[in-house]
């Protein structure tokens, strides 16, 4: 005997259960704002009731609205995924769709007992009202009869209004500030989606924390308006950084204006920064697609030089006390070890611990403490014998210079300088062996000197290379030295200092004599690489000796030549007088 098949029944409590998916009324209201985003709205207005009043919550948008058939077939279809019907993006503005579960329609019932929806599209106003008490009277939600109305309206009108009334008195009323903070995470940086909550448009100052704004005039850049906030929340923001705006448009992703490249700035603090900077004066330095400034823009560099210290000062004001408290807690745990150090070492340890706390801000103390312990162990075991031997072997006038240095820099720093000088002396011994070996190649000398530009003299010590510069050189050589010319490929190193000046070094074999052709080729490299940068490029040629035909005059400016023996001898003299020079400065 065949029996009727089974089928699911949907309890009417489903709507109530789905509405309780949201942790707060503010997050439930955000779900309704997400629906306005999916409807390609440009403006959304949210009005909230005054505390202990019977005023409703009203959310109005100017999106595309819904037709009668859309309401019947799609909106009232529970848990349907809009993406499966229309794709991942909206039809009008190509926005990534927010609604993913098909249950957002019940979000309003989390805060209220009655939800009324009115929507306008194609000259028709359609609407219905959903009440929790009506849902409670039926066992199956599919049995609920919803009164539906449809009437003609102005054909130009479009959008949706949701009115929530009969707010649950057992719940805290939605807070305007909290709602703005929730909405800011997703919508604070959208150019074509303006949100107004209780008469105030969503803005940078809605971040919970400290807010700053300023207006300055910069040479060549013009007016710069900076608005930013530093969050006081425990967790980081979803989209941190400063948005660059030019002529009202957002340019690329939020940036940190160099703070993210500084070793002395705690990375976790970057997640607390939110803001925007308007600089219409750099419009000519923005790419055609408005996705980023042009590479190596001097106007962007000037803007960064202006913005970064303002941000650093604001962070220091807000978090200085917190970092001081962290240092006090840490010092309390290591007080016994600190007390055993001599006074001058305690002073050095105190400064070093501050640097560690700054670099590892936000990390758990269990991670920071081992780093501090390693520092203390190094201080406890440090051997100042090398410094004392230097004092013993010095003439009276040298000892006086060293004494001045001790007062200025402290014993620990002076000992470090001596140890550094000894390490560099060993490096020069090894470099000299390489330079005198007959089979040493350019690439070997390049590798040895790439990260030791102090050998060339103090004027070169602040230069350094980076990935971008290395890629520029590789791209240039890869295009110009292929095929039969591959074996003529030169060995070049491009560096940059803090002033934006470039240094191009061409390495030759220690057995090679620098000649006139080498000079001509080097300045050709400069001219070719200079096409990618407006900054000046210094040229340095280095080889085993100079040929008679190497030009001694009528050279282009900023072109120098060195030989390895002379280079190493000069570096040795600098090391020999390092401590005396330090004491006399």
C-alpha positions as CSV (number, residue, x, y, z in Angstrom):
1,X,0.0,0.0,0.0
2,X,1.5,3.3,-1.1
3,X,1.3,6.2,1.4
4,X,1.4,9.9,0.6
5,X,4.9,11.3,0.4
6,X,6.4,13.5,3.2
7,X,7.2,17.2,2.9
8,X,8.8,19.9,5.0
9,X,6.7,22.3,6.9
10,X,8.0,25.8,7.8
11,X,7.1,27.0,11.2
12,X,6.0,30.6,11.3
13,X,8.6,31.2,14.1
14,X,11.2,31.1,11.3
15,X,10.8,34.8,10.7
16,X,11.5,35.5,14.3
17,X,14.4,33.1,14.5
18,X,16.0,34.7,11.4
19,X,15.6,38.2,12.8
20,X,17.5,37.1,15.9
21,X,20.6,36.2,13.8
22,X,21.9,39.8,14.3
23,X,24.0,40.7,17.4
24,X,22.5,44.2,17.7
25,X,19.8,46.3,16.3
26,X,22.5,48.5,14.6
27,X,23.8,45.4,12.7
28,X,20.2,44.5,11.8
29,X,19.6,47.9,10.3
30,X,22.8,47.6,8.3
31,X,21.3,44.6,6.6
32,X,18.5,46.9,5.3
33,X,21.1,49.4,4.2
34,X,22.8,46.6,2.3
35,X,19.6,46.0,0.4
36,X,19.7,49.7,-0.7
37,X,23.3,49.2,-1.9
38,X,22.2,46.2,-3.9
39,X,19.4,48.3,-5.4
40,X,22.0,50.7,-6.8
41,X,20.8,53.5,-4.5
42,X,22.9,56.7,-4.4
43,X,21.4,58.2,-1.2
44,X,20.0,56.5,1.9
45,X,18.4,58.3,4.8
46,X,17.9,56.7,8.2
47,X,15.8,58.3,10.9
48,X,15.8,56.9,14.4
49,X,13.3,57.5,17.3
50,X,14.1,59.5,20.3
51,X,14.6,57.3,23.4
52,X,11.4,56.0,25.1
53,X,9.2,57.4,22.3
54,X,6.9,55.5,20.0
55,X,8.4,57.0,16.9
56,X,9.3,54.6,14.1
57,X,12.7,53.8,12.4
58,X,12.5,54.9,8.8
59,X,15.0,53.8,6.1
60,X,14.5,55.5,2.7
61,X,16.6,55.0,-0.5
62,X,16.6,56.2,-4.1
63,X,17.5,52.8,-5.6
64,X,15.7,51.1,-8.5
65,X,12.8,49.9,-6.4
66,X,10.8,46.7,-7.1
67,X,8.0,45.9,-9.3
68,X,4.9,43.9,-8.2
69,X,6.2,40.7,-9.8
70,X,9.7,41.2,-8.1
71,X,8.0,41.5,-4.7
72,X,5.8,38.4,-5.3
73,X,8.3,36.1,-6.9
74,X,11.6,37.1,-5.4
75,X,11.4,39.4,-2.3
76,X,8.9,37.1,-0.5
77,X,10.8,34.0,-1.5
78,X,12.7,33.1,1.7
79,X,16.4,32.2,1.5
80,X,16.7,32.7,-2.2
81,X,20.1,33.8,-3.4
82,X,19.9,36.9,-5.6
83,X,23.3,36.1,-7.1
84,X,22.0,32.8,-8.7
85,X,19.4,34.9,-10.6
86,X,21.3,38.0,-11.5
87,X,25.0,37.4,-11.0
88,X,27.5,38.7,-8.5
89,X,27.1,42.4,-9.4
90,X,24.3,44.9,-9.8
91,X,23.1,45.8,-13.2
92,X,23.3,49.6,-13.0
93,X,26.5,50.5,-11.0
94,X,28.3,47.1,-11.2
95,X,28.5,46.9,-7.5
96,X,29.4,43.7,-5.7
97,X,26.2,42.4,-4.2
98,X,26.1,42.4,-0.4
99,X,22.9,40.4,0.3
100,X,23.9,36.7,0.2
101,X,21.4,34.7,2.3
102,X,18.0,35.9,1.2
103,X,16.9,36.5,4.8
104,X,17.7,40.3,5.2
105,X,14.0,41.0,4.7
106,X,13.5,39.9,8.3
107,X,16.2,42.1,9.8
108,X,13.8,44.8,10.7
109,X,11.8,42.5,12.9
110,X,14.8,42.2,15.2
111,X,14.1,45.7,16.5
112,X,10.4,46.1,15.8
113,X,7.1,44.2,15.8
114,X,5.8,45.7,12.6
115,X,7.6,46.3,9.3
116,X,6.0,48.2,6.5
117,X,7.6,48.3,3.0
118,X,6.8,50.7,0.2
119,X,8.6,50.6,-3.1
120,X,8.3,52.6,-6.3
121,X,9.3,51.5,-9.8
122,X,7.9,52.1,-13.3
123,X,5.1,54.3,-12.2
124,X,3.7,51.9,-9.6
125,X,3.8,52.1,-5.8
126,X,3.6,48.6,-4.2
127,X,3.7,47.7,-0.5
128,X,2.8,45.4,2.3
129,X,2.9,45.2,6.1
130,X,4.4,42.3,8.1
131,X,3.5,41.9,11.8
132,X,5.0,39.5,14.3
133,X,1.6,39.0,15.9
134,X,0.2,37.8,12.5
135,X,3.0,35.4,12.2
136,X,2.2,34.0,15.6
137,X,-1.4,33.1,14.6
138,X,-0.4,30.7,11.8
139,X,1.5,27.4,12.2
140,X,3.1,27.4,8.7
141,X,4.6,30.7,7.4
142,X,3.3,29.8,3.9
143,X,-0.3,30.0,5.3
144,X,0.2,33.7,6.2
145,X,-1.9,36.0,4.0
146,X,-0.1,39.3,3.5
147,X,-2.2,42.2,2.5
148,X,-0.7,43.7,-0.6
149,X,-1.4,47.1,-2.2
150,X,-0.5,48.5,-5.5
151,X,-1.3,51.9,-7.0
152,X,-0.1,54.3,-9.6
153,X,2.6,56.9,-8.8
154,X,4.8,59.4,-10.6
155,X,6.8,57.5,-13.2
156,X,9.9,59.4,-12.2
157,X,9.9,58.1,-8.6
158,X,11.9,55.1,-7.7
159,X,13.3,53.7,-4.4
160,X,12.2,51.9,-1.3
161,X,11.1,53.0,2.2
162,X,11.0,50.6,5.2
163,X,9.2,51.8,8.3
164,X,9.7,49.9,11.5
165,X,7.2,50.5,14.3
166,X,6.4,49.0,17.6
167,X,10.0,48.9,18.7
168,X,10.8,46.2,21.2
169,X,11.0,47.9,24.6
170,X,13.2,45.1,26.1
171,X,16.0,46.0,23.7
172,X,18.2,49.1,23.7
173,X,17.1,51.6,21.1
174,X,19.4,51.9,18.1
175,X,22.1,54.4,18.8
176,X,22.9,56.8,16.0
177,X,26.7,56.9,16.7
178,X,27.0,53.1,16.9
179,X,25.0,52.8,13.7
180,X,27.3,55.2,11.9
181,X,30.4,53.3,13.1
182,X,28.9,50.0,11.8
183,X,28.0,51.6,8.4
184,X,31.4,53.4,8.1
185,X,33.3,50.1,7.9
186,X,31.6,49.2,4.5
187,X,30.4,52.5,3.1
188,X,32.6,55.3,4.5
189,X,34.8,55.4,1.3
190,X,32.1,55.1,-1.4
191,X,31.9,58.1,-3.8
192,X,28.5,57.2,-5.2
193,X,26.7,56.0,-2.0
194,X,25.8,58.7,0.5
195,X,24.4,57.7,3.9
196,X,22.7,60.1,6.2
197,X,21.8,59.0,9.7
198,X,19.5,61.3,11.8
199,X,20.5,64.3,9.7
200,X,24.2,63.7,9.6
201,X,26.0,62.4,6.6
202,X,28.5,59.5,7.2
203,X,32.0,61.0,7.6
204,X,35.5,60.5,9.0
205,X,34.5,62.0,12.4
206,X,32.1,59.1,13.0
207,X,35.0,56.8,13.9
208,X,35.1,56.2,17.7
209,X,38.3,57.8,18.8
210,X,40.3,61.0,18.3
211,X,39.5,63.2,15.2
212,X,41.7,65.8,13.6
213,X,41.3,68.1,10.6
214,X,43.6,70.7,9.0
215,X,44.0,72.8,5.9
216,X,47.4,73.9,4.6
217,X,48.8,75.4,1.5
218,X,51.8,73.6,0.0
219,X,54.1,74.9,-2.7
220,X,53.2,73.4,-6.1
221,X,50.5,71.2,-4.5
222,X,48.2,74.0,-3.4
223,X,45.4,73.5,-0.8
224,X,45.6,70.3,1.2
225,X,42.7,69.3,3.4
226,X,43.4,66.5,5.8
227,X,40.7,64.7,7.9
228,X,41.5,61.6,9.9
229,X,40.5,59.7,13.0
230,X,42.5,57.2,15.2
231,X,40.2,54.5,16.5
232,X,40.1,53.7,20.2
233,X,38.6,50.3,19.6
234,X,40.4,47.1,20.5
235,X,40.2,45.6,17.1
236,X,41.4,47.2,13.9
237,X,39.3,48.8,11.2
238,X,38.2,46.9,8.2
239,X,39.5,49.4,5.7
240,X,42.2,51.4,7.4
241,X,44.3,54.1,5.9
242,X,44.0,57.6,4.3
243,X,42.0,57.9,1.1
244,X,43.5,60.3,-1.4
245,X,40.8,62.4,-3.1
246,X,41.4,64.6,-6.2
247,X,38.6,66.7,-7.7
248,X,36.2,64.8,-5.4
249,X,37.2,61.3,-6.6
250,X,39.0,58.6,-4.7
251,X,42.4,57.7,-6.1
252,X,43.4,54.1,-5.6
253,X,43.3,52.2,-2.3
254,X,43.7,53.9,1.1
255,X,47.4,54.5,1.9
256,X,49.5,55.2,5.0
257,X,51.8,57.9,3.6
258,X,55.0,56.2,4.5
259,X,54.1,55.1,8.0
260,X,53.9,51.5,6.9
261,X,57.5,51.7,5.6
262,X,59.0,52.9,8.9
263,X,60.7,50.3,11.2
264,X,60.0,52.5,14.3
265,X,56.2,52.6,13.8
266,X,54.1,49.7,15.3
267,X,52.3,48.0,12.4
268,X,49.2,47.2,14.5
269,X,48.5,50.9,15.0
270,X,48.1,51.3,11.2
271,X,44.8,49.4,11.5
272,X,43.4,52.1,13.7
273,X,43.9,54.9,11.1
274,X,41.0,56.2,9.0
275,X,40.7,59.3,7.0
276,X,41.0,61.2,3.7
277,X,43.1,64.0,2.2
278,X,42.0,66.3,-0.5
279,X,44.7,67.6,-2.8
280,X,43.2,68.8,-6.1
281,X,46.6,70.3,-7.1
282,X,48.1,67.0,-8.0
283,X,45.5,66.1,-10.6
284,X,48.1,66.2,-13.4
285,X,50.0,63.5,-11.5
286,X,47.1,61.0,-11.4
287,X,46.9,58.2,-14.0
288,X,44.1,58.3,-16.6
289,X,42.2,55.5,-14.9
290,X,42.3,57.4,-11.5
291,X,43.7,54.2,-9.9
292,X,46.9,55.7,-8.6
293,X,49.3,58.7,-8.7
294,X,52.1,58.4,-11.3
295,X,55.2,56.6,-10.1
296,X,57.9,58.8,-8.5
297,X,55.6,61.9,-8.4
298,X,57.4,64.7,-6.7
299,X,54.0,66.3,-5.8
300,X,53.0,63.0,-4.0
301,X,56.3,63.0,-2.2
302,X,55.7,66.6,-1.0
303,X,52.2,65.6,0.1
304,X,53.6,62.6,2.0
305,X,56.3,64.7,3.7
306,X,53.5,67.0,4.9
307,X,51.0,64.3,6.0
308,X,53.3,61.8,7.7
309,X,54.5,64.0,10.6
310,X,50.9,65.1,11.4
311,X,49.8,61.5,11.6
312,X,52.8,60.5,13.8
313,X,52.2,63.4,16.2
314,X,48.5,62.4,16.5
315,X,49.4,58.7,17.3
316,X,52.0,59.8,19.8
317,X,49.4,62.0,21.6
318,X,46.8,59.2,21.8
319,X,49.0,56.2,22.6
320,X,52.0,57.7,24.5
321,X,50.3,57.1,27.9
322,X,49.3,53.5,26.9
323,X,52.9,52.7,25.9
324,X,54.2,54.2,29.1
325,X,51.9,52.0,31.1
326,X,53.1,49.0,29.1
327,X,56.7,49.9,29.8
328,X,55.9,50.3,33.6
329,X,54.3,46.8,33.7
330,X,57.2,45.3,31.9
331,X,59.8,47.0,34.0
332,X,58.1,45.7,37.1
333,X,58.6,42.1,36.0
334,X,62.3,42.7,35.3
335,X,63.1,45.1,38.1
336,X,65.5,42.8,39.8
337,X,67.7,42.3,36.7
338,X,67.6,46.1,36.0
339,X,68.7,46.8,39.5
340,X,71.8,44.7,39.0
341,X,73.0,46.7,36.0
342,X,75.3,49.7,36.5
343,X,73.6,53.0,36.3
344,X,74.8,53.9,32.8
345,X,73.5,50.5,31.5
346,X,70.2,51.0,33.2
347,X,69.8,54.3,31.3
348,X,70.6,52.6,28.0
349,X,68.3,49.6,28.8
350,X,65.4,52.1,29.6
351,X,65.8,53.7,26.1
352,X,66.1,50.3,24.4
353,X,63.0,48.9,26.1
354,X,61.0,52.0,24.9
355,X,62.1,51.3,21.3
356,X,61.1,47.6,21.7
357,X,57.7,48.5,23.0
358,X,57.1,50.9,20.2
359,X,58.1,48.5,17.5
360,X,56.0,45.6,19.0
361,X,53.1,47.7,20.1
362,X,49.9,45.6,20.4
363,X,51.7,42.3,20.7
364,X,51.0,40.2,23.9
365,X,53.5,40.7,26.7
366,X,54.4,37.1,26.5
367,X,55.9,37.8,23.1
368,X,57.6,41.1,24.1
369,X,59.2,39.9,27.3
370,X,61.6,37.4,25.7
371,X,62.9,40.1,23.4
372,X,63.6,42.3,26.4
373,X,65.3,39.5,28.2
374,X,67.7,39.0,25.3
375,X,68.5,42.7,25.4
376,X,69.2,42.5,29.1
377,X,71.4,39.5,28.7
378,X,73.4,41.2,26.1
379,X,73.9,44.2,28.4
380,X,74.9,42.0,31.3
381,X,77.5,40.1,29.2
382,X,78.8,42.9,27.1
383,X,82.6,43.2,27.1
384,X,84.1,46.7,27.1
385,X,87.6,45.4,27.0
386,X,88.1,46.7,23.4
387,X,87.2,50.2,24.4
388,X,89.4,50.1,27.5
389,X,92.4,48.9,25.5
390,X,91.9,51.7,23.0
391,X,91.9,54.2,25.9
392,X,95.1,52.6,27.3
393,X,96.9,52.8,23.9
394,X,95.8,56.3,23.1
395,X,97.8,59.6,23.6
396,X,96.6,62.1,26.2
397,X,94.8,64.2,23.6
398,X,93.0,61.2,22.2
399,X,91.8,60.2,25.7
400,X,90.3,63.6,26.2
401,X,88.4,63.3,22.9
402,X,87.2,59.8,24.0
403,X,86.0,61.3,27.3
404,X,84.0,63.9,25.5
405,X,82.5,61.2,23.4
406,X,81.5,59.2,26.5
407,X,79.7,62.2,27.8
408,X,77.8,62.7,24.6
409,X,76.9,59.2,23.6
410,X,77.3,57.0,26.6
411,X,79.6,54.1,27.2
412,X,77.3,51.5,25.6
413,X,77.1,53.4,22.3
414,X,80.9,54.0,22.2
415,X,81.6,50.3,22.8
416,X,79.2,49.5,19.9
417,X,81.2,51.9,17.7
418,X,84.4,50.2,18.5
419,X,83.0,46.8,17.8
420,X,81.6,48.0,14.5
421,X,85.0,49.5,13.6
422,X,86.6,46.1,14.3
423,X,84.0,44.3,12.1
424,X,84.6,46.7,9.3
425,X,88.3,46.3,9.5
426,X,87.9,42.5,9.0
427,X,85.6,43.2,6.1
428,X,88.3,45.4,4.4
429,X,90.9,42.6,4.9
430,X,88.6,40.2,3.0
431,X,87.7,42.8,0.4
432,X,91.4,43.5,-0.3
433,X,92.0,39.7,-0.8
434,X,89.2,39.7,-3.4
435,X,90.6,42.8,-5.2
436,X,94.1,41.3,-5.5
437,X,92.9,37.9,-6.8
438,X,93.5,37.8,-10.6
439,X,90.3,35.9,-11.4
440,X,87.8,38.0,-9.4
441,X,84.8,39.1,-11.5
442,X,82.7,42.2,-11.4
443,X,79.7,40.3,-10.0
444,X,81.8,39.2,-6.9
445,X,82.8,42.8,-6.1
446,X,79.3,44.0,-6.7
447,X,77.9,41.4,-4.2
448,X,80.6,42.3,-1.6
449,X,80.0,46.1,-1.8
450,X,76.2,46.4,-2.5
451,X,75.3,46.6,1.2
452,X,78.6,48.2,2.3
453,X,78.6,51.6,0.6
454,X,80.3,53.1,3.7
455,X,83.5,51.8,2.0
456,X,83.2,54.6,-0.6
457,X,83.1,57.3,2.0
458,X,80.6,59.1,4.3
459,X,78.9,60.9,1.4
460,X,77.8,57.5,0.0
461,X,76.8,55.8,3.2
462,X,73.2,57.0,3.1
463,X,72.5,55.5,-0.3
464,X,70.7,52.2,-0.5
465,X,69.0,50.1,-3.2
466,X,65.5,48.6,-3.2
467,X,63.3,46.3,-5.3
468,X,62.1,49.0,-7.6
469,X,65.6,50.3,-8.5
470,X,66.9,46.7,-9.0
471,X,64.0,46.0,-11.3
472,X,64.6,49.2,-13.4
473,X,68.2,48.1,-13.9
474,X,67.3,44.5,-14.8
475,X,64.6,45.7,-17.3
476,X,67.1,48.1,-18.9
477,X,69.9,45.5,-19.2
478,X,67.4,42.8,-20.3
479,X,66.3,44.9,-23.3
480,X,69.7,46.2,-24.3
481,X,72.1,43.2,-23.7
482,X,70.7,40.2,-25.4
483,X,71.9,37.9,-28.2
484,X,75.4,38.7,-29.3
485,X,75.7,41.5,-26.8
486,X,74.8,39.3,-23.8
487,X,78.5,38.7,-22.9
488,X,79.0,42.5,-22.8
489,X,76.3,43.0,-20.1
490,X,77.7,45.4,-17.5
491,X,77.4,45.1,-13.7
492,X,75.3,48.1,-12.5
493,X,74.0,49.1,-9.1
494,X,71.4,51.9,-8.7
495,X,70.9,53.4,-5.3
496,X,68.9,56.3,-3.8
497,X,69.4,58.4,-0.7
498,X,66.9,60.2,1.6
499,X,67.0,63.3,-0.5
500,X,65.8,61.5,-3.6
501,X,69.2,61.6,-5.3
502,X,70.4,58.6,-7.3
503,X,73.8,56.9,-7.4
504,X,74.7,54.6,-10.3
505,X,77.8,52.4,-9.7
506,X,79.4,50.4,-12.5
507,X,81.7,47.7,-11.3
508,X,84.7,46.5,-13.4
509,X,87.1,43.6,-12.6
510,X,89.9,44.5,-10.2
511,X,92.3,43.7,-13.0
512,X,90.6,46.1,-15.4
513,X,91.9,49.6,-16.2
514,X,89.2,52.3,-16.5
515,X,89.4,53.9,-20.0
516,X,87.7,56.5,-22.1
517,X,85.2,54.0,-23.6
518,X,84.1,53.0,-20.0
519,X,83.5,56.7,-19.2
520,X,81.3,57.2,-22.4
521,X,79.4,54.0,-21.7
522,X,78.7,55.0,-18.1
523,X,77.2,58.4,-19.0
524,X,75.1,56.6,-21.6
525,X,73.7,54.4,-18.9
526,X,72.8,57.5,-16.9
527,X,71.0,59.2,-19.8
528,X,69.0,56.0,-20.5
529,X,68.0,55.4,-16.9
530,X,67.3,59.1,-16.4
531,X,64.3,58.8,-18.7
532,X,62.5,57.1,-15.8
533,X,63.2,59.7,-13.2
534,X,63.5,63.5,-12.8
535,X,66.0,63.2,-9.9
536,X,69.7,63.7,-10.6
537,X,71.9,60.6,-11.0
538,X,75.5,60.5,-9.8
539,X,77.8,58.1,-11.6
540,X,80.7,56.2,-9.9
541,X,83.1,54.0,-11.9
542,X,85.2,51.5,-10.0
543,X,88.0,49.3,-11.3
544,X,91.6,48.2,-10.8
545,X,93.4,51.3,-12.1
546,X,92.9,54.2,-14.6
547,X,94.2,54.1,-18.2
548,X,96.0,57.1,-19.6
549,X,93.1,57.9,-21.9
550,X,90.6,58.1,-19.0
551,X,89.3,61.8,-19.2
552,X,90.7,64.0,-16.4
553,X,88.8,67.1,-17.4
554,X,85.8,68.2,-19.6
555,X,83.7,65.4,-18.0
556,X,80.0,65.6,-17.3
557,X,79.1,66.7,-13.8
558,X,78.8,64.2,-11.0
559,X,80.9,61.5,-12.7
560,X,83.7,60.0,-10.5
561,X,86.1,57.1,-10.8
562,X,87.8,55.1,-8.1
563,X,90.3,52.2,-8.0
564,X,90.0,49.4,-5.4
565,X,93.4,49.9,-3.7
566,X,92.8,53.6,-3.2
567,X,89.2,52.9,-2.0
568,X,90.3,50.3,0.6
569,X,93.2,52.5,1.9
570,X,90.9,55.5,2.4
571,X,88.4,53.4,4.2
572,X,91.1,52.1,6.6
573,X,92.1,55.6,7.4
574,X,88.6,56.5,8.3
575,X,88.3,53.6,10.6
576,X,91.6,54.4,12.3
577,X,90.4,57.9,13.2
578,X,86.8,57.0,13.9
579,X,86.8,57.5,17.7
580,X,89.0,60.6,17.5
581,X,86.7,62.2,14.9
582,X,83.7,61.3,17.1
583,X,85.2,62.9,20.1
584,X,86.1,66.1,18.3
585,X,82.7,66.7,16.6
